[in-house]
Every structure is written in structure tokens, then in C-alpha cells.
């Protein structure tokens, strides 16, 4: 089962949902604000795609962090921050399951979605 992690009011998440719906891809939506995320889940994604790719340094949440929080960022610190503030994670994150062919996709990339999900 495919799980899409994001927040409902994110334009990129809505775009991904529309694409999945239009292409008949079944998925479960996991709202990271309401449903939360564990540091272990974020760490497993970071192991697949790197924490640098997961961390959204362009968003308002990043800009609102203290200088101390943004300074000397490393994997451990980034995962801790993303677990505390899930909106620091680039969206959406799609997890295709735990079976063979498991993939973690970050952001909306139609070509990659087509290759991985269809």
C-alpha cells in the first residue's frame, strides 16, 4: 500500500494527490500535522534518500527556527527537528511499502511517479 505523507493545505501535496487520483493509484493519506511522525520513520527515510533531501530549508518553519537550531545542522539534529516540527519535511513524501520494490519519493516529480508508481 502506498502512503502519502503531507499536509492538506500544501499545494504540492494537492498536486500529487490529483496525479495519483487521475492515474488510478490507490494510496493512504497521512497528515503529518494531525497524525504525527516518529523520529524512527524519518530516520528510515533519511537512510533511503538522505536527510538533506528531506529537510525543507525554503519554508516558513525553517525561517522561524532560532539561529541555534539552524546552526551546525547534521543528520541527528535534522531528524530531531523534523520530528518536532513535521512541516520541516519536504512534501509530499510517498512510501511505497515494505515489500520488494520499496521506495521513498520526496516532492512531486511526475516522471519519477510514473516510473515508480505505475
C-alpha positions as CSV (number, residue, x, y, z in Angstrom):
1,X,0.0,0.0,0.0
2,X,1.2,3.5,-0.9
3,X,1.2,6.1,1.8
4,X,1.4,9.8,1.0
5,X,2.7,11.9,3.9
6,X,2.0,15.6,3.9
7,X,-0.4,18.3,5.0
8,X,-3.7,19.0,3.3
9,X,-3.2,22.7,2.6
10,X,0.2,22.2,0.7
11,X,-0.1,22.9,-3.0
12,X,2.5,20.3,-3.9
13,X,0.7,17.7,-1.8
14,X,-2.6,18.5,-3.5
15,X,-0.9,18.3,-6.9
16,X,0.5,14.8,-6.0
17,X,-2.9,13.7,-4.8
18,X,-4.5,14.8,-8.0
19,X,-1.9,13.0,-10.1
20,X,-2.4,9.8,-8.1
21,X,-6.2,10.0,-8.4
22,X,-6.0,10.7,-12.1
23,X,-3.8,7.7,-12.7
24,X,-5.8,5.3,-10.5
25,X,-3.1,4.8,-7.9
26,X,-4.6,3.9,-4.5
27,X,-3.0,5.5,-1.5
28,X,-3.5,6.3,2.1
29,X,-3.0,10.0,3.1
30,X,-1.1,10.5,6.4
31,X,-1.4,14.1,7.7
32,X,1.9,14.8,9.4
33,X,0.5,17.6,11.5
34,X,-2.5,15.6,12.8
35,X,-1.1,12.1,12.8
36,X,2.5,13.0,13.6
37,X,5.7,11.1,12.7
38,X,8.3,9.3,14.7
39,X,11.9,10.0,14.5
40,X,12.4,6.4,13.5
41,X,10.2,6.8,10.5
42,X,12.1,10.0,9.5
43,X,15.4,8.2,10.0
44,X,14.3,5.3,7.8
45,X,13.5,7.9,5.0
46,X,16.8,9.6,5.6
47,X,18.6,6.3,5.2
48,X,16.9,5.9,1.8
49,X,17.1,9.5,0.4
50,X,19.4,11.4,2.8
51,X,18.3,13.9,5.5
52,X,19.4,16.8,3.3
53,X,16.8,15.9,0.7
54,X,14.1,15.6,3.4
55,X,14.8,18.9,5.1
56,X,12.8,21.8,3.7
57,X,15.1,24.8,4.1
58,X,12.9,27.0,2.0
59,X,9.8,27.0,4.1
60,X,8.5,29.3,6.8
61,X,9.1,26.8,9.5
62,X,12.8,26.7,8.7
63,X,13.0,30.5,8.7
64,X,11.2,30.7,12.0
65,X,13.7,28.4,13.7
66,X,16.3,30.0,16.0
67,X,19.8,30.7,14.7
68,X,21.0,28.0,17.2
69,X,18.6,25.4,15.7
70,X,19.7,26.2,12.2
71,X,23.4,26.3,13.0
72,X,25.6,23.2,12.6
73,X,22.8,21.1,11.2
74,X,23.7,17.4,10.9
75,X,21.6,14.3,10.4
76,X,20.9,13.7,14.1
77,X,19.8,17.3,14.7
78,X,17.8,17.5,11.4
79,X,15.8,14.3,12.3
80,X,15.1,15.6,15.8
81,X,13.9,19.0,14.4
82,X,11.8,17.3,11.7
83,X,10.2,15.0,14.3
84,X,9.3,18.0,16.5
85,X,8.2,20.2,13.5
86,X,6.9,17.9,10.7
87,X,6.4,20.9,8.4
88,X,10.2,21.0,8.1
89,X,9.9,17.9,5.9
90,X,9.7,18.5,2.1
91,X,6.4,17.4,0.9
92,X,5.0,15.1,-0.1
93,X,6.8,12.0,0.9
94,X,5.5,8.8,-0.7
95,X,6.4,5.5,0.7
96,X,5.5,2.5,-1.5
97,X,5.6,-0.2,1.2
98,X,7.9,-2.6,2.8
99,X,7.9,-5.3,0.2
100,X,10.4,-5.7,-2.7
101,X,10.5,-2.5,-4.7
102,X,10.1,-0.3,-1.7
103,X,10.8,3.3,-2.5
104,X,10.7,6.7,-0.8
105,X,9.8,9.6,-3.1
106,X,10.2,13.2,-1.9
107,X,8.4,16.1,-3.6
108,X,6.3,15.9,-6.7
109,X,8.1,14.6,-9.8
110,X,5.7,13.3,-12.4
111,X,8.3,11.4,-14.3
112,X,9.6,9.7,-11.2
113,X,6.0,9.0,-10.1
114,X,5.2,7.4,-13.5
115,X,8.4,5.2,-13.3
116,X,7.9,4.1,-9.7
117,X,4.1,4.0,-9.2
118,X,2.6,2.9,-12.5
